[in-house]
Amino acid sequence: MSNAVCTHLDQIAVRDLPASVEGCEDCLRTGGKWLHLRICLVCGHVACCDDSPNRHASAHAHATSHPIIRSLEPGEDWNWCYVDDVAFLVDGIHGETRIPPSPLLH
């Protein structure tokens, strides 16, 4: 079992999740399709997961050095740190986001 921890918790600025989102901001702009949605906990950018064709959440993290995302999928509250390569839970994140269905599943 790994003892890895996220060393970037001080960068979390998003504590209140949006009530709803239209989808992956980058896919909506380019006409792409997403599978699952993630939110950057540093700036609030909503992007698609690594199982999506364009992997916009990872691209955002690497382009901006914003290390922490949270799943926006219903019933999921996990977070991921790209730098420390670790999944974890964060206390103090509030709200639940209504998301549209994945264009790849419908």
PDB file as gemmi writes it, atoms N, CA and C in Angstrom:
CRYST1    1.000    1.000    1.000  90.00  90.00  90.00 P 1                      
ATOM      1  N   MET A   1       0.838  -1.185   0.000  1.00  0.00           N  
ATOM      2  CA  MET A   1       0.000   0.000   0.000  1.00  0.00           C  
ATOM      3  C   MET A   1       0.882   1.247   0.000  1.00  0.00           C  
ATOM      4  N   SER A   2       0.507   2.199  -0.814  1.00  0.00           N  
ATOM      5  CA  SER A   2       1.313   3.403  -0.977  1.00  0.00           C  
ATOM      6  C   SER A   2       1.031   4.416   0.135  1.00  0.00           C  
ATOM      7  N   ASN A   3       2.056   5.126   0.528  1.00  0.00           N  
ATOM      8  CA  ASN A   3       1.907   6.204   1.498  1.00  0.00           C  
ATOM      9  C   ASN A   3       1.966   7.559   0.808  1.00  0.00           C  
ATOM     10  N   ALA A   4       1.767   7.569  -0.499  1.00  0.00           N  
ATOM     11  CA  ALA A   4       1.838   8.811  -1.267  1.00  0.00           C  
ATOM     12  C   ALA A   4       0.770   9.791  -0.797  1.00  0.00           C  
ATOM     13  N   VAL A   5       1.139  11.043  -0.738  1.00  0.00           N  
ATOM     14  CA  VAL A   5       0.205  12.105  -0.371  1.00  0.00           C  
ATOM     15  C   VAL A   5       0.352  13.263  -1.358  1.00  0.00           C  
ATOM     16  N   CYS A   6      -0.703  14.036  -1.469  1.00  0.00           N  
ATOM     17  CA  CYS A   6      -0.651  15.228  -2.304  1.00  0.00           C  
ATOM     18  C   CYS A   6       0.014  16.339  -1.502  1.00  0.00           C  
ATOM     19  N   THR A   7       1.019  16.945  -2.094  1.00  0.00           N  
ATOM     20  CA  THR A   7       1.751  18.024  -1.431  1.00  0.00           C  
ATOM     21  C   THR A   7       1.311  19.404  -1.952  1.00  0.00           C  
ATOM     22  N   HIS A   8       0.154  19.450  -2.639  1.00  0.00           N  
ATOM     23  CA  HIS A   8      -0.297  20.691  -3.271  1.00  0.00           C  
ATOM     24  C   HIS A   8      -1.645  21.177  -2.752  1.00  0.00           C  
ATOM     25  N   LEU A   9      -2.062  20.684  -1.597  1.00  0.00           N  
ATOM     26  CA  LEU A   9      -3.380  21.043  -1.067  1.00  0.00           C  
ATOM     27  C   LEU A   9      -3.528  22.541  -0.842  1.00  0.00           C  
ATOM     28  N   ASP A  10      -2.417  23.238  -0.632  1.00  0.00           N  
ATOM     29  CA  ASP A  10      -2.473  24.684  -0.415  1.00  0.00           C  
ATOM     30  C   ASP A  10      -2.873  25.442  -1.678  1.00  0.00           C  
ATOM     31  N   GLN A  11      -2.894  24.773  -2.831  1.00  0.00           N  
ATOM     32  CA  GLN A  11      -3.273  25.434  -4.086  1.00  0.00           C  
ATOM     33  C   GLN A  11      -4.782  25.359  -4.363  1.00  0.00           C  
ATOM     34  N   ILE A  12      -5.521  24.611  -3.557  1.00  0.00           N  
ATOM     35  CA  ILE A  12      -6.961  24.478  -3.782  1.00  0.00           C  
ATOM     36  C   ILE A  12      -7.648  25.813  -3.500  1.00  0.00           C  
ATOM     37  N   ALA A  13      -8.293  26.345  -4.523  1.00  0.00           N  
ATOM     38  CA  ALA A  13      -9.030  27.608  -4.388  1.00  0.00           C  
ATOM     39  C   ALA A  13     -10.525  27.400  -4.585  1.00  0.00           C  
ATOM     40  N   VAL A  14     -10.903  26.336  -5.278  1.00  0.00           N  
ATOM     41  CA  VAL A  14     -12.314  26.041  -5.539  1.00  0.00           C  
ATOM     42  C   VAL A  14     -12.844  25.184  -4.398  1.00  0.00           C  
ATOM     43  N   ARG A  15     -13.734  25.740  -3.603  1.00  0.00           N  
ATOM     44  CA  ARG A  15     -14.332  25.015  -2.474  1.00  0.00           C  
ATOM     45  C   ARG A  15     -15.824  24.779  -2.696  1.00  0.00           C  
ATOM     46  N   ASP A  16     -16.414  25.522  -3.635  1.00  0.00           N  
ATOM     47  CA  ASP A  16     -17.827  25.379  -3.957  1.00  0.00           C  
ATOM     48  C   ASP A  16     -17.954  24.949  -5.408  1.00  0.00           C  
ATOM     49  N   LEU A  17     -18.510  23.760  -5.615  1.00  0.00           N  
ATOM     50  CA  LEU A  17     -18.683  23.255  -6.972  1.00  0.00           C  
ATOM     51  C   LEU A  17     -19.807  24.017  -7.667  1.00  0.00           C  
ATOM     52  N   PRO A  18     -19.725  24.193  -8.989  1.00  0.00           N  
ATOM     53  CA  PRO A  18     -20.798  24.878  -9.712  1.00  0.00           C  
ATOM     54  C   PRO A  18     -22.078  24.040  -9.675  1.00  0.00           C  
ATOM     55  N   ALA A  19     -23.240  24.710  -9.716  1.00  0.00           N  
ATOM     56  CA  ALA A  19     -24.524  24.006  -9.683  1.00  0.00           C  
ATOM     57  C   ALA A  19     -24.707  23.139 -10.922  1.00  0.00           C  
ATOM     58  N   SER A  20     -24.221  23.616 -12.060  1.00  0.00           N  
ATOM     59  CA  SER A  20     -24.303  22.842 -13.297  1.00  0.00           C  
ATOM     60  C   SER A  20     -23.215  23.309 -14.251  1.00  0.00           C  
ATOM     61  N   VAL A  21     -22.890  22.446 -15.207  1.00  0.00           N  
ATOM     62  CA  VAL A  21     -21.942  22.779 -16.274  1.00  0.00           C  
ATOM     63  C   VAL A  21     -22.520  22.286 -17.595  1.00  0.00           C  
ATOM     64  N   GLU A  22     -22.049  22.858 -18.679  1.00  0.00           N  
ATOM     65  CA  GLU A  22     -22.529  22.472 -20.012  1.00  0.00           C  
ATOM     66  C   GLU A  22     -21.769  21.278 -20.572  1.00  0.00           C  
ATOM     67  N   GLY A  23     -20.579  21.007 -20.035  1.00  0.00           N  
ATOM     68  CA  GLY A  23     -19.732  19.921 -20.518  1.00  0.00           C  
ATOM     69  C   GLY A  23     -18.280  20.334 -20.434  1.00  0.00           C  
ATOM     70  N   CYS A  24     -17.422  19.621 -21.116  1.00  0.00           N  
ATOM     71  CA  CYS A  24     -16.000  19.967 -21.174  1.00  0.00           C  
ATOM     72  C   CYS A  24     -15.866  21.295 -21.919  1.00  0.00           C  
ATOM     73  N   GLU A  25     -15.304  22.283 -21.254  1.00  0.00           N  
ATOM     74  CA  GLU A  25     -15.182  23.617 -21.865  1.00  0.00           C  
ATOM     75  C   GLU A  25     -14.393  23.570 -23.169  1.00  0.00           C  
ATOM     76  N   ASP A  26     -13.348  22.762 -23.201  1.00  0.00           N  
ATOM     77  CA  ASP A  26     -12.503  22.682 -24.394  1.00  0.00           C  
ATOM     78  C   ASP A  26     -13.202  21.927 -25.527  1.00  0.00           C  
ATOM     79  N   CYS A  27     -13.875  20.822 -25.209  1.00  0.00           N  
ATOM     80  CA  CYS A  27     -14.617  20.072 -26.228  1.00  0.00           C  
ATOM     81  C   CYS A  27     -15.752  20.918 -26.803  1.00  0.00           C  
ATOM     82  N   LEU A  28     -16.431  21.669 -25.958  1.00  0.00           N  
ATOM     83  CA  LEU A  28     -17.517  22.527 -26.446  1.00  0.00           C  
ATOM     84  C   LEU A  28     -16.976  23.572 -27.419  1.00  0.00           C  
ATOM     85  N   ARG A  29     -15.777  24.075 -27.140  1.00  0.00           N  
ATOM     86  CA  ARG A  29     -15.161  25.088 -27.992  1.00  0.00           C  
ATOM     87  C   ARG A  29     -14.689  24.504 -29.328  1.00  0.00           C  
ATOM     88  N   THR A  30     -14.230  23.242 -29.306  1.00  0.00           N  
ATOM     89  CA  THR A  30     -13.637  22.653 -30.512  1.00  0.00           C  
ATOM     90  C   THR A  30     -14.525  21.643 -31.229  1.00  0.00           C  
ATOM     91  N   GLY A  31     -15.687  21.339 -30.643  1.00  0.00           N  
ATOM     92  CA  GLY A  31     -16.568  20.345 -31.250  1.00  0.00           C  
ATOM     93  C   GLY A  31     -16.193  18.919 -30.884  1.00  0.00           C  
ATOM     94  N   GLY A  32     -15.393  18.748 -29.838  1.00  0.00           N  
ATOM     95  CA  GLY A  32     -14.991  17.414 -29.394  1.00  0.00           C  
ATOM     96  C   GLY A  32     -16.054  16.750 -28.536  1.00  0.00           C  
ATOM     97  N   LYS A  33     -15.776  15.522 -28.125  1.00  0.00           N  
ATOM     98  CA  LYS A  33     -16.701  14.752 -27.285  1.00  0.00           C  
ATOM     99  C   LYS A  33     -15.960  14.244 -26.062  1.00  0.00           C  
ATOM    100  N   TRP A  34     -16.654  14.250 -24.945  1.00  0.00           N  
ATOM    101  CA  TRP A  34     -16.056  13.814 -23.684  1.00  0.00           C  
ATOM    102  C   TRP A  34     -16.765  12.585 -23.156  1.00  0.00           C  
ATOM    103  N   LEU A  35     -16.059  11.889 -22.245  1.00  0.00           N  
ATOM    104  CA  LEU A  35     -16.637  10.741 -21.561  1.00  0.00           C  
ATOM    105  C   LEU A  35     -17.042  11.134 -20.140  1.00  0.00           C  
ATOM    106  N   HIS A  36     -16.078  11.559 -19.326  1.00  0.00           N  
ATOM    107  CA  HIS A  36     -16.339  11.983 -17.946  1.00  0.00           C  
ATOM    108  C   HIS A  36     -15.749  13.371 -17.733  1.00  0.00           C  
ATOM    109  N   LEU A  37     -16.327  14.103 -16.789  1.00  0.00           N  
ATOM    110  CA  LEU A  37     -15.884  15.477 -16.540  1.00  0.00           C  
ATOM    111  C   LEU A  37     -15.117  15.601 -15.242  1.00  0.00           C  
ATOM    112  N   ARG A  38     -14.131  16.486 -15.260  1.00  0.00           N  
ATOM    113  CA  ARG A  38     -13.292  16.801 -14.097  1.00  0.00           C  
ATOM    114  C   ARG A  38     -13.251  18.317 -13.942  1.00  0.00           C  
ATOM    115  N   ILE A  39     -13.046  18.781 -12.700  1.00  0.00           N  
ATOM    116  CA  ILE A  39     -12.909  20.221 -12.462  1.00  0.00           C  
ATOM    117  C   ILE A  39     -11.550  20.480 -11.821  1.00  0.00           C  
ATOM    118  N   CYS A  40     -10.876  21.491 -12.294  1.00  0.00           N  
ATOM    119  CA  CYS A  40      -9.606  21.920 -11.707  1.00  0.00           C  
ATOM    120  C   CYS A  40      -9.927  22.620 -10.393  1.00  0.00           C  
ATOM    121  N   LEU A  41      -9.344  22.163  -9.296  1.00  0.00           N  
ATOM    122  CA  LEU A  41      -9.614  22.781  -8.000  1.00  0.00           C  
ATOM    123  C   LEU A  41      -8.771  24.017  -7.752  1.00  0.00           C  
ATOM    124  N   VAL A  42      -7.925  24.367  -8.697  1.00  0.00           N  
ATOM    125  CA  VAL A  42      -7.156  25.603  -8.585  1.00  0.00           C  
ATOM    126  C   VAL A  42      -7.934  26.758  -9.214  1.00  0.00           C  
ATOM    127  N   CYS A  43      -8.497  26.529 -10.433  1.00  0.00           N  
ATOM    128  CA  CYS A  43      -9.145  27.638 -11.145  1.00  0.00           C  
ATOM    129  C   CYS A  43     -10.599  27.382 -11.548  1.00  0.00           C  
ATOM    130  N   GLY A  44     -11.090  26.143 -11.404  1.00  0.00           N  
ATOM    131  CA  GLY A  44     -12.472  25.850 -11.758  1.00  0.00           C  
ATOM    132  C   GLY A  44     -12.707  25.451 -13.202  1.00  0.00           C  
ATOM    133  N   HIS A  45     -11.659  25.296 -13.996  1.00  0.00           N  
ATOM    134  CA  HIS A  45     -11.799  24.881 -15.392  1.00  0.00           C  
ATOM    135  C   HIS A  45     -12.383  23.464 -15.452  1.00  0.00           C  
ATOM    136  N   VAL A  46     -13.430  23.267 -16.262  1.00  0.00           N  
ATOM    137  CA  VAL A  46     -14.060  21.959 -16.421  1.00  0.00           C  
ATOM    138  C   VAL A  46     -13.561  21.330 -17.717  1.00  0.00           C  
ATOM    139  N   ALA A  47     -13.031  20.114 -17.601  1.00  0.00           N  
ATOM    140  CA  ALA A  47     -12.438  19.449 -18.755  1.00  0.00           C  
ATOM    141  C   ALA A  47     -12.713  17.950 -18.694  1.00  0.00           C  
ATOM    142  N   CYS A  48     -12.350  17.266 -19.770  1.00  0.00           N  
ATOM    143  CA  CYS A  48     -12.645  15.833 -19.886  1.00  0.00           C  
ATOM    144  C   CYS A  48     -11.502  14.961 -19.365  1.00  0.00           C  
ATOM    145  N   CYS A  49     -11.893  13.743 -18.992  1.00  0.00           N  
ATOM    146  CA  CYS A  49     -10.978  12.777 -18.380  1.00  0.00           C  
ATOM    147  C   CYS A  49     -10.003  12.166 -19.392  1.00  0.00           C  
ATOM    148  N   ASP A  50      -9.081  11.367 -18.876  1.00  0.00           N  
ATOM    149  CA  ASP A  50      -8.085  10.721 -19.732  1.00  0.00           C  
ATOM    150  C   ASP A  50      -8.661   9.602 -20.589  1.00  0.00           C  
ATOM    151  N   ASP A  51      -9.881   9.146 -20.311  1.00  0.00           N  
ATOM    152  CA  ASP A  51     -10.531   8.162 -21.172  1.00  0.00           C  
ATOM    153  C   ASP A  51     -11.271   8.836 -22.328  1.00  0.00           C  
ATOM    154  N   SER A  52     -11.318  10.154 -22.316  1.00  0.00           N  
ATOM    155  CA  SER A  52     -11.911  10.925 -23.414  1.00  0.00           C  
ATOM    156  C   SER A  52     -10.864  11.093 -24.518  1.00  0.00           C  
ATOM    157  N   PRO A  53     -11.300  11.250 -25.758  1.00  0.00           N  
ATOM    158  CA  PRO A  53     -10.341  11.351 -26.867  1.00  0.00           C  
ATOM    159  C   PRO A  53      -9.289  12.457 -26.711  1.00  0.00           C  
ATOM    160  N   ASN A  54      -9.678  13.606 -26.156  1.00  0.00           N  
ATOM    161  CA  ASN A  54      -8.747  14.737 -26.111  1.00  0.00           C  
ATOM    162  C   ASN A  54      -8.048  14.962 -24.772  1.00  0.00           C  
ATOM    163  N   ARG A  55      -8.462  14.254 -23.744  1.00  0.00           N  
ATOM    164  CA  ARG A  55      -7.779  14.322 -22.433  1.00  0.00           C  
ATOM    165  C   ARG A  55      -7.522  15.753 -21.971  1.00  0.00           C  
ATOM    166  N   HIS A  56      -8.548  16.589 -22.045  1.00  0.00           N  
ATOM    167  CA  HIS A  56      -8.369  18.015 -21.752  1.00  0.00           C  
ATOM    168  C   HIS A  56      -8.011  18.321 -20.303  1.00  0.00           C  
ATOM    169  N   ALA A  57      -8.458  17.516 -19.334  1.00  0.00           N  
ATOM    170  CA  ALA A  57      -8.100  17.790 -17.935  1.00  0.00           C  
ATOM    171  C   ALA A  57      -6.593  17.652 -17.733  1.00  0.00           C  
ATOM    172  N   SER A  58      -6.017  16.592 -18.276  1.00  0.00           N  
ATOM    173  CA  SER A  58      -4.559  16.414 -18.185  1.00  0.00           C  
ATOM    174  C   SER A  58      -3.829  17.522 -18.925  1.00  0.00           C  
ATOM    175  N   ALA A  59      -4.327  17.876 -20.102  1.00  0.00           N  
ATOM    176  CA  ALA A  59      -3.689  18.938 -20.887  1.00  0.00           C  
ATOM    177  C   ALA A  59      -3.714  20.258 -20.113  1.00  0.00           C  
ATOM    178  N   HIS A  60      -4.844  20.554 -19.464  1.00  0.00           N  
ATOM    179  CA  HIS A  60      -4.960  21.780 -18.668  1.00  0.00           C  
ATOM    180  C   HIS A  60      -3.953  21.755 -17.515  1.00  0.00           C  
ATOM    181  N   ALA A  61      -3.880  20.634 -16.815  1.00  0.00           N  
ATOM    182  CA  ALA A  61      -2.956  20.529 -15.684  1.00  0.00           C  
ATOM    183  C   ALA A  61      -1.510  20.764 -16.125  1.00  0.00           C  
ATOM    184  N   HIS A  62      -1.129  20.183 -17.236  1.00  0.00           N  
ATOM    185  CA  HIS A  62       0.253  20.323 -17.709  1.00  0.00           C  
ATOM    186  C   HIS A  62       0.533  21.726 -18.256  1.00  0.00           C  
ATOM    187  N   ALA A  63      -0.446  22.330 -18.910  1.00  0.00           N  
ATOM    188  CA  ALA A  63      -0.252  23.667 -19.491  1.00  0.00           C  
ATOM    189  C   ALA A  63      -0.228  24.763 -18.432  1.00  0.00           C  
ATOM    190  N   THR A  64      -0.961  24.563 -17.345  1.00  0.00           N  
ATOM    191  CA  THR A  64      -1.103  25.619 -16.334  1.00  0.00           C  
ATOM    192  C   THR A  64      -0.353  25.347 -15.038  1.00  0.00           C  
ATOM    193  N   SER A  65       0.149  24.130 -14.873  1.00  0.00           N  
ATOM    194  CA  SER A  65       0.749  23.683 -13.608  1.00  0.00           C  
ATOM    195  C   SER A  65      -0.263  23.681 -12.468  1.00  0.00           C  
ATOM    196  N   HIS A  66      -1.545  23.498 -12.796  1.00  0.00           N  
ATOM    197  CA  HIS A  66      -2.592  23.322 -11.784  1.00  0.00           C  
ATOM    198  C   HIS A  66      -2.696  21.824 -11.516  1.00  0.00           C  
ATOM    199  N   PRO A  67      -2.250  21.350 -10.359  1.00  0.00           N  
ATOM    200  CA  PRO A  67      -2.079  19.912 -10.162  1.00  0.00           C  
ATOM    201  C   PRO A  67      -3.318  19.101  -9.772  1.00  0.00           C  
ATOM    202  N   ILE A  68      -4.357  19.737  -9.221  1.00  0.00           N  
ATOM    203  CA  ILE A  68      -5.427  18.954  -8.592  1.00  0.00           C  
ATOM    204  C   ILE A  68      -6.756  19.080  -9.326  1.00  0.00           C  
ATOM    205  N   ILE A  69      -7.357  17.906  -9.631  1.00  0.00           N  
ATOM    206  CA  ILE A  69      -8.699  17.867 -10.209  1.00  0.00           C  
ATOM    207  C   ILE A  69      -9.624  17.107  -9.267  1.00  0.00           C  
ATOM    208  N   ARG A  70     -10.918  17.263  -9.503  1.00  0.00           N  
ATOM    209  CA  ARG A  70     -11.945  16.504  -8.800  1.00  0.00           C  
ATOM    210  C   ARG A  70     -12.915  15.968  -9.845  1.00  0.00           C  
ATOM    211  N   SER A  71     -13.404  14.777  -9.624  1.00  0.00           N  
ATOM    212  CA  SER A  71     -14.412  14.225 -10.515  1.00  0.00           C  
ATOM    213  C   SER A  71     -15.709  15.003 -10.351  1.00  0.00           C  
ATOM    214  N   LEU A  72     -16.399  15.275 -11.473  1.00  0.00           N  
ATOM    215  CA  LEU A  72     -17.721  15.883 -11.431  1.00  0.00           C  
ATOM    216  C   LEU A  72     -18.817  14.855 -11.704  1.00  0.00           C  
ATOM    217  N   GLU A  73     -18.441  13.586 -11.817  1.00  0.00           N  
ATOM    218  CA  GLU A  73     -19.424  12.537 -12.084  1.00  0.00           C  
ATOM    219  C   GLU A  73     -20.321  12.337 -10.860  1.00  0.00           C  
ATOM    220  N   PRO A  74     -21.616  12.105 -11.090  1.00  0.00           N  
ATOM    221  CA  PRO A  74     -22.546  11.902  -9.972  1.00  0.00           C  
ATOM    222  C   PRO A  74     -22.079  10.776  -9.042  1.00  0.00           C  
ATOM    223  N   GLY A  75     -22.100  11.054  -7.752  1.00  0.00           N  
ATOM    224  CA  GLY A  75     -21.714  10.066  -6.758  1.00  0.00           C  
ATOM    225  C   GLY A  75     -20.219   9.922  -6.533  1.00  0.00           C  
ATOM    226  N   GLU A  76     -19.404  10.673  -7.261  1.00  0.00           N  
ATOM    227  CA  GLU A  76     -17.949  10.586  -7.097  1.00  0.00           C  
ATOM    228  C   GLU A  76     -17.425  11.847  -6.419  1.00  0.00           C  
ATOM    229  N   ASP A  77     -16.545  11.671  -5.436  1.00  0.00           N  
ATOM    230  CA  ASP A  77     -15.969  12.827  -4.745  1.00  0.00           C  
ATOM    231  C   ASP A  77     -14.452  12.732  -4.624  1.00  0.00           C  
ATOM    232  N   TRP A  78     -13.846  11.909  -5.474  1.00  0.00           N  
ATOM    233  CA  TRP A  78     -12.399  11.736  -5.410  1.00  0.00           C  
ATOM    234  C   TRP A  78     -11.673  12.872  -6.147  1.00  0.00           C  
ATOM    235  N   ASN A  79     -10.426  13.023  -5.767  1.00  0.00           N  
ATOM    236  CA  ASN A  79      -9.536  14.033  -6.352  1.00  0.00           C  
ATOM    237  C   ASN A  79      -8.284  13.329  -6.837  1.00  0.00           C  
ATOM    238  N   TRP A  80      -7.572  13.999  -7.732  1.00  0.00           N  
ATOM    239  CA  TRP A  80      -6.317  13.450  -8.260  1.00  0.00           C  
ATOM    240  C   TRP A  80      -5.289  14.557  -8.343  1.00  0.00           C  
ATOM    241  N   CYS A  81      -4.078  14.258  -7.918  1.00  0.00           N  
ATOM    242  CA  CYS A  81      -2.953  15.183  -8.077  1.00  0.00           C  
ATOM    243  C   CYS A  81      -2.057  14.640  -9.177  1.00  0.00           C  
ATOM    244  N   TYR A  82      -1.932  15.393 -10.270  1.00  0.00           N  
ATOM    245  CA  TYR A  82      -1.103  14.971 -11.396  1.00  0.00           C  
ATOM    246  C   TYR A  82       0.375  14.949 -11.037  1.00  0.00           C  
ATOM    247  N   VAL A  83       0.805  15.852 -10.190  1.00  0.00           N  
ATOM    248  CA  VAL A  83       2.222  15.937  -9.842  1.00  0.00           C  
ATOM    249  C   VAL A  83       2.639  14.786  -8.928  1.00  0.00           C  
ATOM    250  N   ASP A  84       1.847  14.549  -7.885  1.00  0.00           N  
ATOM    251  CA  ASP A  84       2.189  13.501  -6.925  1.00  0.00           C  
ATOM    252  C   ASP A  84       1.641  12.133  -7.313  1.00  0.00           C  
ATOM    253  N   ASP A  85       0.835  12.074  -8.396  1.00  0.00           N  
ATOM    254  CA  ASP A  85       0.309  10.812  -8.913  1.00  0.00           C  
ATOM    255  C   ASP A  85      -0.450  10.044  -7.835  1.00  0.00           C  
ATOM    256  N   VAL A  86      -1.410  10.734  -7.203  1.00  0.00           N  
ATOM    257  CA  VAL A  86      -2.134  10.120  -6.096  1.00  0.00           C  
ATOM    258  C   VAL A  86      -3.599  10.566  -6.098  1.00  0.00           C  
ATOM    259  N   ALA A  87      -4.478   9.628  -5.755  1.00  0.00           N  
ATOM    260  CA  ALA A  87      -5.902   9.917  -5.568  1.00  0.00           C  
ATOM    261  C   ALA A  87      -6.156  10.112  -4.083  1.00  0.00           C  
ATOM    262  N   PHE A  88      -7.133  10.970  -3.752  1.00  0.00           N  
ATOM    263  CA  PHE A  88      -7.411  11.268  -2.352  1.00  0.00           C  
ATOM    264  C   PHE A  88      -8.746  11.993  -2.242  1.00  0.00           C  
ATOM    265  N   LEU A  89      -9.215  12.181  -1.024  1.00  0.00           N  
ATOM    266  CA  LEU A  89     -10.435  12.936  -0.744  1.00  0.00           C  
ATOM    267  C   LEU A  89     -10.043  14.247  -0.083  1.00  0.00           C  
ATOM    268  N   VAL A  90     -10.834  15.284  -0.346  1.00  0.00           N  
ATOM    269  CA  VAL A  90     -10.599  16.597   0.256  1.00  0.00           C  
ATOM    270  C   VAL A  90     -11.844  16.992   1.041  1.00  0.00           C  
ATOM    271  N   ASP A  91     -11.674  17.288   2.304  1.00  0.00           N  
ATOM    272  CA  ASP A  91     -12.774  17.817   3.112  1.00  0.00           C  
ATOM    273  C   ASP A  91     -13.002  19.277   2.753  1.00  0.00           C  
ATOM    274  N   GLY A  92     -14.236  19.730   2.904  1.00  0.00           N  
ATOM    275  CA  GLY A  92     -14.529  21.141   2.718  1.00  0.00           C  
ATOM    276  C   GLY A  92     -14.867  21.545   1.301  1.00  0.00           C  
ATOM    277  N   ILE A  93     -15.118  20.585   0.402  1.00  0.00           N  
ATOM    278  CA  ILE A  93     -15.602  20.903  -0.941  1.00  0.00           C  
ATOM    279  C   ILE A  93     -17.116  20.737  -0.889  1.00  0.00           C  
ATOM    280  N   HIS A  94     -17.843  21.758  -1.295  1.00  0.00           N  
ATOM    281  CA  HIS A  94     -19.294  21.762  -1.137  1.00  0.00           C  
ATOM    282  C   HIS A  94     -20.016  21.777  -2.483  1.00  0.00           C  
ATOM    283  N   GLY A  95     -21.184  21.157  -2.491  1.00  0.00           N  
ATOM    284  CA  GLY A  95     -22.040  21.207  -3.663  1.00  0.00           C  
ATOM    285  C   GLY A  95     -21.985  19.947  -4.493  1.00  0.00           C  
ATOM    286  N   GLU A  96     -22.917  19.874  -5.409  1.00  0.00           N  
ATOM    287  CA  GLU A  96     -22.998  18.777  -6.366  1.00  0.00           C  
ATOM    288  C   GLU A  96     -23.325  19.402  -7.705  1.00  0.00           C  
ATOM    289  N   THR A  97     -22.638  18.977  -8.730  1.00  0.00           N  
ATOM    290  CA  THR A  97     -22.773  19.604 -10.041  1.00  0.00           C  
ATOM    291  C   THR A  97     -23.655  18.761 -10.955  1.00  0.00           C  
ATOM    292  N   ARG A  98     -24.644  19.407 -11.544  1.00  0.00           N  
ATOM    293  CA  ARG A  98     -25.466  18.750 -12.560  1.00  0.00           C  
ATOM    294  C   ARG A  98     -24.690  18.801 -13.876  1.00  0.00           C  
ATOM    295  N   ILE A  99     -24.484  17.632 -14.477  1.00  0.00           N  
ATOM    296  CA  ILE A  99     -23.713  17.559 -15.715  1.00  0.00           C  
ATOM    297  C   ILE A  99     -24.578  16.956 -16.827  1.00  0.00           C  
ATOM    298  N   PRO A 100     -24.278  17.300 -18.073  1.00  0.00           N  
ATOM    299  CA  PRO A 100     -25.002  16.700 -19.187  1.00  0.00           C  
ATOM    300  C   PRO A 100     -24.518  15.272 -19.437  1.00  0.00           C  
ATOM    301  N   PRO A 101     -25.306  14.472 -20.138  1.00  0.00           N  
ATOM    302  CA  PRO A 101     -24.826  13.130 -20.472  1.00  0.00           C  
ATOM    303  C   PRO A 101     -23.613  13.193 -21.404  1.00  0.00           C  
ATOM    304  N   SER A 102     -22.776  12.200 -21.310  1.00  0.00           N  
ATOM    305  CA  SER A 102     -21.602  12.130 -22.181  1.00  0.00           C  
ATOM    306  C   SER A 102     -22.025  11.937 -23.626  1.00  0.00           C  
ATOM    307  N   PRO A 103     -21.491  12.745 -24.545  1.00  0.00           N  
ATOM    308  CA  PRO A 103     -21.780  12.536 -25.958  1.00  0.00           C  
ATOM    309  C   PRO A 103     -21.239  11.218 -26.489  1.00  0.00           C  
ATOM    310  N   LEU A 104     -20.263  10.636 -25.800  1.00  0.00           N  
ATOM    311  CA  LEU A 104     -19.693   9.364 -26.238  1.00  0.00           C  
ATOM    312  C   LEU A 104     -20.551   8.174 -25.824  1.00  0.00           C  
ATOM    313  N   LEU A 105     -21.448   8.376 -24.862  1.00  0.00           N  
ATOM    314  CA  LEU A 105     -22.297   7.284 -24.385  1.00  0.00           C  
ATOM    315  C   LEU A 105     -23.701   7.336 -24.964  1.00  0.00           C  
ATOM    316  N   HIS A 106     -24.025   8.413 -25.669  1.00  0.00           N  
ATOM    317  CA  HIS A 106     -25.390   8.562 -26.206  1.00  0.00           C  
ATOM    318  C   HIS A 106     -25.381   8.793 -27.697  1.00  0.00           C  
TER     319      HIS A 106                                                      
END                                                                             
